[in-house]
């Protein structure tokens, strides 16, 4: 999959787009396998048991909240902060070996920058992890970044998105947020941003309503979506054999 694009937006309100706000894990980089492996290792050394379902439950969460979850459900005998530091040690080490980019993410980010639209990274990962990804991107990829340490309440609360809009000096209701997890989508929706949900068609979770939903399909071609903030519900239609998704409005 070479590129991801959002095009042919007929509604003039979206021509007033003031910024694009990007989630990181699962949206720009596919680091969730790194996190899963790190969680299993921490639980194996300091806890009782863990599972893929439990790991998926904390995707998109504030890291300290994830640590608390691992204590409650994995029996980890460490403090939340100790858990987070051990997770970050593992994930950052893997990231230094290889950055697993999501297909089309860097190209779409470059297109947005070329268009002169301000961008922000909005992630619940901590600074030392986020900076590894930012450093691996071309200089100036983001105007600002908001990380987990910057807010008291992480996703699914809207605080991080609201802070990003404040730092950029833009109206959050004229921003597009790109997210992959239900937790992140909830946060972005609560902030008032228009949300594009990068959705795994093989996920057991249903895509949220009242969003633009773009399927990430395997293959050489990107998903292509036409979205409008006036279309309250968007239905993804995968085109077999074409590895391309089209979003269309529903009544």
QUITACOR-V486283 format. One record per residue. SS is DSSP state (~ for helix, > for strand, _ for the rest). PHI is phi as a letter, one per 30 degrees, with the letter a starting at -180 (none if undefined). D_CENTER is the distance of its C-alpha to the mean C-alpha in whole Angstrom. Layout:
# QUITACOR-V486283
<<SS	PHI	D_CENTER> <SS	PHI	D_CENTER>>
This chain:
# QUITACOR-V486283
<<_	none	18> <_	d	19> <_	b	17> <_	b	15> <>	b	16> <>	c	17> <_	b	20> <_	h	23> <_	d	22> <_	d	26> <_	d	25> <~	d	26> <~	d	24> <~	d	21> <~	d	23> <~	c	23> <_	e	19> <_	c	19> <>	a	16> <>	c	12> <>	c	9> <>	c	6> <_	d	3> <_	c	5> <>	d	5> <_	i	5> <_	c	4> <_	c	7> <>	b	9> <_	c	10> <_	c	11> <~	e	11> <~	e	14> <~	d	15> <~	d	14> <~	e	16> <~	d	19> <~	d	19> <~	d	19> <~	e	22> <~	d	24> <~	d	24> <~	d	25> <~	d	28> <~	d	29> <~	b	29> <_	b	28> <_	c	29> <_	b	27> <_	b	23> <_	b	22> <~	d	19> <~	d	19> <~	d	19> <~	d	16> <~	d	14> <~	d	15> <_	c	13> <_	d	10> <_	i	7> <_	d	11> <_	e	13> <~	d	14> <~	d	18> <~	d	17> <~	d	16> <~	d	19> <~	d	21> <~	d	20> <~	d	21> <~	d	25> <~	d	25> <~	c	24> <~	c	25> <_	i	28> <_	d	27> <_	c	29> <_	b	27> <_	d	26> <~	e	22> <~	d	23> <~	d	24> <~	d	22> <~	d	19> <~	d	21> <~	d	22> <~	d	18> <~	d	18> <~	e	21> <~	d	20> <~	d	17> <~	d	18> <~	e	21> <~	d	19> <~	d	17> <~	d	20> <~	d	21> <_	a	19> <_	c	15> <_	d	14> <>	d	12> <_	d	11> <_	e	14> <_	i	14> <~	d	11> <~	d	14> <~	d	16> <~	d	14> <~	d	13> <~	d	17> <~	d	18> <~	d	17> <~	d	18> <~	d	21> <_	d	21> <_	i	22> <_	c	19> <>	e	17> <>	b	14> <>	b	12> <>	c	9> <>	b	8> <_	b	7> <_	d	9> <_	d	11> <_	d	14> <~	e	16> <~	d	17> <~	d	14> <~	e	12> <~	d	16> <~	d	16> <~	d	13> <~	e	14> <~	d	18> <~	d	17> <_	d	16> <_	e	19> <_	e	20> <_	i	19> <_	d	16> <_	b	15> <_	d	17> <>	b	16> <>	b	13> <>	c	13> <_	b	12> <~	e	13> <~	d	17> <~	d	17> <_	b	17> <_	d	19> <_	c	17> <_	d	13> <_	e	11> <_	d	12> <_	d	14> <_	d	14> <~	e	15> <~	d	12> <~	d	12> <~	d	16> <~	d	16> <~	d	14> <~	d	16> <~	d	19> <~	d	19> <~	d	19> <_	i	22> <_	b	20> <_	d	20> <~	e	17> <~	d	18> <~	c	19> <>	c	15> <>	c	12> <>	c	9> <>	c	6> <>	b	4> <_	c	5> <_	c	6> <~	e	10> <~	d	9> <~	d	6> <~	d	8> <~	d	11> <~	d	11> <~	d	10> <~	d	13> <~	d	15> <~	d	15> <_	j	16> <_	d	14> <>	d	14> <>	c	11> <>	c	10> <>	c	9> <>	d	8> <>	c	10> <_	d	12> <_	d	16> <_	c	17> <_	d	15> <_	d	18> <_	c	16> <_	d	17> <_	d	14> <_	d	15> <_	d	17> <_	i	18> <_	b	15> <>	d	14> <>	c	13> <>	c	13> <>	d	14> <_	c	13> <_	c	17> <_	d	18> <_	k	21> <_	c	22> <_	c	21> <_	d	17> <_	d	16> <>	b	18> <>	b	18> <_	c	20> <_	b	18> <_	b	20> <_	d	20> <_	d	23> <_	c	22> <_	d	21> <_	b	20> <>	b	19> <>	c	20> <>	d	19> <>	b	22> <>	d	21> <>	c	24> <_	e	26> <_	i	27> <_	c	25> <_	h	21> <>	b	20> <>	c	19> <>	b	20> <>	c	19> <>	b	22> <>	d	23> <_	c	25> <_	d	28>>
